Amino acid sequence: MCNLSQRIKEQAYAEGIENGIAKTIIKMHRKGYEAEQISDILDMEVEEIRKIIENE
């Protein structure tokens, strides 16, 4: 049972990080940053950035 609860915590933490990154991307985009600039700053693929912006 201990392993299961640890895995759930790790998954929740990872989802929280992803949510935070997505919110940051949206905020940067609203402030006028282009997907390429966000990609460069966050060291992520441009297509991944665009997908997050489109799914806003």
C-alpha angles and dihedrals in degrees: 000000000000092000091051094052091047091051091049090051092049092049092049090049092050091048090050091052091049090049091051092050091048091051090050091051092050092047093049091048091051089052090057104265114146120232090250092055092048089048091053094047096046095035093234133131115274092230091055090051092049092049091054091048092049092049092051 
